[in-house]
Amino acid sequence: MARSTRITIETNSLLIFRGQTSSRLWCTRCAEEVEMFTLENIAVLSNLPAHEVDEWLNSGDLHRSQTPEGTELICLNSLLARLGSPT
């Protein structure tokens, strides 16, 4: 009987388009300049239903910031960390 070996390669990829929906701003919790996205764009970026995004926001896992105009921004680093961690 011939021996066989099965090799499985698992890969993940992430594609981020930069444009008018993001800004590079200072995140006080990361202590560095990061991409920030408006709250409205987080559901699109994460592909999550609105209620799950709300749960993540309420958990404190996502870093928030606010512009002088009152627009709420979310740190991309914290979003990526949350997407990569188990629920």
C-alpha positions as CSV (number, residue, x, y, z in Angstrom):
1,M,0.0,0.0,0.0
2,A,1.4,3.4,-1.0
3,R,1.8,6.1,1.5
4,S,0.3,9.5,0.8
5,T,0.8,12.9,2.4
6,R,-1.8,15.6,2.4
7,I,-0.6,19.2,2.7
8,T,-3.2,21.9,3.4
9,I,-2.2,25.5,3.1
10,E,-4.6,28.0,4.5
11,T,-4.2,31.7,3.7
12,N,-6.0,34.9,4.6
13,S,-5.8,38.2,2.7
14,L,-7.0,41.7,3.4
15,L,-7.5,44.4,0.9
16,I,-8.0,47.9,2.1
17,F,-8.9,50.7,-0.2
18,R,-7.8,54.2,0.9
19,G,-10.0,57.0,-0.2
20,Q,-12.3,59.7,1.1
21,T,-13.7,57.3,3.7
22,S,-10.6,57.1,5.8
23,S,-8.2,59.5,7.5
24,R,-4.8,59.1,9.2
25,L,-5.2,60.4,12.7
26,W,-3.8,59.9,16.1
27,C,-5.3,57.0,18.2
28,T,-4.7,57.7,21.8
29,R,-5.1,54.0,22.8
30,C,-2.7,52.8,20.1
31,A,-0.4,55.8,20.8
32,E,0.3,56.1,17.0
33,E,-1.1,57.6,13.8
34,V,-3.5,55.1,12.3
35,E,-6.2,54.8,9.6
36,M,-9.6,55.9,11.1
37,F,-13.0,55.2,9.6
38,T,-16.4,56.6,10.2
39,L,-18.8,54.5,12.2
40,E,-21.0,54.1,9.1
41,N,-18.1,52.5,7.2
42,I,-17.2,49.9,9.9
43,A,-20.2,47.7,9.0
44,V,-19.1,47.7,5.4
45,L,-15.4,47.0,6.2
46,S,-16.1,44.3,8.7
47,N,-19.0,42.7,6.8
48,L,-20.9,42.5,10.1
49,P,-24.6,43.2,10.8
50,A,-25.2,46.5,12.6
51,H,-26.1,44.9,15.9
52,E,-22.7,43.0,16.0
53,V,-20.9,46.3,15.3
54,D,-22.8,47.8,18.2
55,E,-21.8,44.9,20.5
56,W,-18.1,45.4,19.5
57,L,-18.4,49.2,20.2
58,N,-20.0,48.6,23.6
59,S,-17.4,46.0,24.5
60,G,-14.6,48.6,24.4
61,D,-12.5,46.5,21.9
62,L,-12.7,49.2,19.2
63,H,-10.8,52.4,19.7
64,R,-13.0,55.5,19.2
65,S,-12.2,59.0,18.5
66,Q,-14.4,62.0,17.6
67,T,-13.7,64.9,15.2
68,P,-14.4,68.5,16.3
69,E,-17.5,68.3,14.1
70,G,-18.8,65.4,16.2
71,T,-18.2,62.6,13.7
72,E,-17.3,59.3,15.4
73,L,-14.2,57.5,14.1
74,I,-13.0,54.0,14.7
75,C,-9.3,52.9,14.6
76,L,-8.5,50.4,11.9
77,N,-5.9,48.7,14.1
78,S,-8.4,47.9,16.7
79,L,-10.9,46.7,14.1
80,L,-8.4,44.3,12.6
81,A,-7.4,43.0,16.0
82,R,-11.0,42.4,16.8
83,L,-11.7,40.7,13.5
84,G,-8.7,38.4,14.1
85,S,-9.7,37.4,17.7
86,P,-12.2,34.7,18.6
87,T,-15.6,35.9,19.8
